[in-house]
Amino acid sequence: MAIDTAAEGVTVDELARDAGLPVRTIREYQTMKLLPSPVRRGRVGFYGEEHRRRLELIARLQRRGYSLAGIKDLLEAWDTGVNLQSLLGVDIGPAALDETPLRLTRRQLGDRLPGLTATTLRRAEKVGLVQAHGRNHYLVRSPALLALVADATAIGVRMNDMLDLVDHLRTHLGTLADTIADQIVERVWLPLSSGDRTSDVEALLRRGRVLLLQGVVSLLADRLGAALAHHASNAPDHDQLSALLDNIRVGAVTDADGNVTSWRNT
């Protein structure tokens, strides 16, 4: 997103006051690249209306349960031209973690995934990336995974290798889903139903589904980061890979009031 800063602008102190944030939070957002740099005139930086809008969007996404790391990814996708609704689903909220399936014609699918052949299409169906929907359409359960495969193949990764990744992901998540479902039935449904509190279950599951999805994403992000760092240490050119992983790491926390602090300050 291009930042159209007004000629007069405001200082960081004025922006922080208007947004109800500490100045250090504005600085941390800039360090994390959540907020674009101000326009410099001499030694003073000036911020415009688009900076205010970006802060409002960050605050709205935080209120709806998104982590700073997740917000950073969303904003980077937006800045590179990806529509947030197509990335997340209909609404930008916690429920959008469960994406809205995408219905595409064969041609539209090929436009989104260049290089898709009849053979790789059959493989994509087998691993669950797409599924036939009627005679002329396909359903994409996760538009985000489709975009990941497209991004990787665009820089030279073999499509079959990416489809292998999707296959592994689906298989292992299926095992995890069975385990979680078993725990929910045993530890949530049975105790509540035996205590004649079945009316409470629907509300719990309706909110709990969203919280569980967000929690799984957060824990998976941590485990994935740690696993990548471990594997990077044994990979060829490991110094370069380790540096790359460090560059994309979001090292920040928020306190109970929403103030941002980097890991190095905690």
C-alpha positions in Angstrom: 0.0 0.0 0.0 1.5 3.4 -1.0 1.6 5.9 1.8 0.2 9.2 0.7 1.5 11.5 3.4 0.0 15.0 3.6 2.4 17.8 3.0 2.1 19.1 6.5 1.9 15.8 8.4 2.2 15.3 12.1 5.1 14.3 14.3 5.4 11.0 16.0 4.3 12.5 19.3 1.2 13.9 17.7 0.5 10.6 15.9 0.9 8.6 19.1 -1.4 11.0 21.0 -4.1 10.8 18.3 -3.9 7.0 18.2 -3.8 6.6 22.0 -0.4 4.8 21.8 3.0 5.3 23.4 5.6 6.7 21.1 7.7 3.6 21.7 4.9 1.5 20.2 5.0 3.5 17.0 8.7 3.0 16.9 8.4 -0.7 17.4 5.8 -0.9 14.6 8.2 0.8 12.3 11.1 -1.6 13.3 8.8 -4.6 12.7 7.7 -3.0 9.4 4.1 -2.9 10.4 4.1 0.8 9.8 5.9 2.5 7.0 8.6 5.1 7.7 7.6 8.7 7.9 8.5 11.4 5.3 11.7 13.1 6.5 12.1 16.8 6.4 15.4 17.6 7.9 15.8 15.5 11.1 12.0 15.3 11.7 9.7 12.6 10.5 6.1 13.5 9.5 3.2 11.1 9.4 0.0 11.3 7.3 -3.5 10.0 7.1 -2.5 6.6 5.8 -0.3 6.1 8.8 -3.4 6.7 11.0 -5.4 4.3 9.0 -2.7 1.6 9.2 -2.6 2.0 13.0 -6.4 1.7 13.1 -6.2 -1.5 11.1 -3.5 -3.0 13.3 -5.6 -2.2 16.4 -8.7 -3.7 14.8 -6.9 -6.9 13.9 -5.4 -7.2 17.4 -8.9 -6.8 19.0 -10.1 -9.6 16.8 -7.4 -12.0 18.0 -4.5 -11.7 15.5 -1.0 -11.8 16.8 1.6 -9.2 15.6 3.3 -11.9 13.6 0.0 -12.7 11.8 -0.7 -9.0 11.2 2.7 -8.5 9.8 2.1 -11.4 7.3 -1.3 -10.0 6.4 0.0 -6.5 5.8 3.0 -7.8 3.7 0.5 -9.8 1.6 -1.7 -6.7 1.2 1.3 -4.5 0.3 2.2 -6.9 -2.5 -1.3 -6.8 -4.0 -3.0 -9.8 -2.3 -6.6 -9.0 -1.4 -7.0 -9.7 2.3 -10.5 -11.1 1.8 -9.2 -13.6 -0.8 -6.4 -14.5 1.6 -8.5 -15.0 4.7 -12.1 -15.4 3.6 -15.1 -13.1 3.7 -14.4 -11.3 6.9 -11.2 -10.1 8.6 -11.9 -11.6 12.0 -11.0 -14.7 14.0 -13.6 -16.8 12.1 -11.6 -16.0 8.9 -8.9 -18.3 10.2 -11.1 -21.0 8.7 -10.9 -19.9 5.1 -13.9 -19.6 2.8 -13.4 -22.3 0.1 -12.7 -20.9 -3.4 -14.7 -22.2 -6.4 -12.8 -21.9 -9.7 -13.0 -23.0 -13.3 -10.2 -25.1 -14.7 -8.9 -22.0 -16.5 -9.1 -19.8 -13.4 -7.3 -22.5 -11.4 -4.5 -22.6 -14.1 -4.3 -18.8 -13.9 -3.6 -19.0 -10.1 -1.3 -22.0 -10.4 0.7 -21.6 -13.7 2.3 -24.8 -14.9 -0.6 -27.0 -13.7 -0.9 -30.0 -16.0 -3.4 -32.8 -16.2 -1.0 -35.0 -14.2 -0.3 -32.5 -11.5 -4.0 -31.6 -11.3 -4.8 -35.2 -10.5 -2.1 -35.2 -7.9 -3.5 -31.9 -6.4 -6.9 -33.6 -6.1 -5.3 -36.7 -4.5 -3.5 -34.7 -1.8 -6.6 -32.6 -1.1 -5.4 -29.2 -2.4 -8.4 -29.1 -4.8 -11.4 -31.2 -5.4 -13.7 -31.5 -8.4 -17.0 -29.6 -8.0 -19.4 -30.4 -10.8 -18.3 -30.9 -14.4 -16.5 -27.6 -14.9 -15.3 -26.3 -11.5 -12.9 -27.1 -8.7 -13.1 -26.2 -5.0 -10.0 -25.0 -3.2 -10.4 -25.7 0.5 -7.5 -23.5 1.4 -6.8 -20.5 -0.9 -3.8 -19.8 1.3 -2.2 -23.2 0.6 -2.9 -22.7 -3.1 -1.1 -19.3 -3.0 1.8 -20.9 -1.2 2.2 -23.6 -3.9 2.0 -20.9 -6.6 4.6 -18.7 -4.9 7.0 -21.6 -4.4 6.7 -22.9 -8.0 7.1 -19.4 -9.3 10.6 -19.2 -7.9 11.6 -22.7 -9.2 10.4 -25.2 -6.6 9.0 -28.3 -8.3 5.2 -28.5 -8.1 5.3 -32.2 -7.1 7.6 -31.3 -4.1 5.0 -28.7 -3.0 2.2 -31.2 -3.4 4.2 -33.6 -1.3 4.3 -30.9 1.4 0.5 -30.5 1.2 0.1 -34.3 1.4 2.3 -34.5 4.6 0.5 -31.5 6.1 -3.0 -33.0 5.5 -2.0 -36.5 6.8 -0.4 -35.2 10.0 -3.1 -32.7 10.7 -5.7 -35.5 10.2 -4.0 -37.4 13.0 -3.9 -34.3 15.2 -7.6 -33.6 14.5 -8.5 -37.1 15.6 -6.6 -36.6 18.9 -8.2 -33.2 19.6 -11.7 -34.5 18.8 -11.2 -37.4 21.1 -10.1 -35.1 23.9 -13.0 -32.7 23.4 -15.6 -35.5 23.6 -13.9 -37.1 26.6 -13.0 -34.0 28.6 -15.6 -31.5 27.5 -18.8 -33.2 26.3 -19.0 -36.1 28.7 -18.4 -34.2 31.9 -20.9 -31.4 30.9 -23.5 -33.8 29.6 -23.3 -36.0 32.7 -23.9 -32.8 34.8 -26.9 -31.8 32.7 -25.1 -28.8 31.2 -25.4 -29.6 27.6 -26.9 -26.2 26.9 -23.5 -24.7 27.7 -21.7 -26.8 25.1 -22.8 -25.0 22.0 -21.7 -21.6 23.2 -18.4 -23.0 24.4 -17.7 -24.8 21.1 -18.7 -21.8 19.1 -16.2 -19.5 20.8 -13.8 -22.4 21.5 -13.5 -23.3 17.9 -12.1 -19.9 17.0 -9.8 -19.8 20.1 -8.6 -23.3 19.3 -7.8 -22.4 15.7 -5.9 -19.3 16.8 -4.0 -21.3 19.5 -3.1 -24.1 17.0 -1.7 -21.5 14.6 0.3 -19.8 17.3 1.7 -23.0 18.7 2.5 -24.3 15.2 4.2 -21.1 14.3 6.5 -21.5 17.4 7.2 -25.2 16.7 7.8 -24.6 13.0 10.2 -21.8 13.8 12.1 -23.9 16.2 12.2 -26.9 13.8 13.4 -24.7 10.9 16.1 -23.3 13.0 17.2 -26.8 14.0 17.2 -28.2 10.5 18.9 -25.0 9.2 21.9 -25.8 11.4 22.5 -29.0 9.4 21.6 -27.7 5.9 24.1 -26.7 3.2 24.9 -23.0 3.4 23.4 -23.1 6.9 24.6 -19.6 7.8 22.7 -18.1 5.0 19.5 -20.0 5.8 19.8 -19.2 9.5 20.2 -15.5 8.7 17.2 -15.6 6.4 15.0 -17.2 9.1 16.2 -14.6 11.6 15.2 -11.8 9.2 11.6 -13.0 9.0 11.2 -13.7 12.7 8.8 -11.3 14.5 10.3 -10.7 17.9 7.7 -8.7 19.8 5.3 -9.1 22.6 2.3 -6.9 23.8 1.4 -6.2 27.4 -2.2 -6.2 28.8 -2.7 -2.6 27.6 -1.6 -3.4 24.0 1.8 -1.8 24.2 4.4 -3.4 22.0 7.8 -4.4 23.3 10.5 -6.2 21.3 11.9 -9.5 22.7 15.2 -7.9 23.3 13.6 -5.4 25.8 11.8 -8.0 27.8 
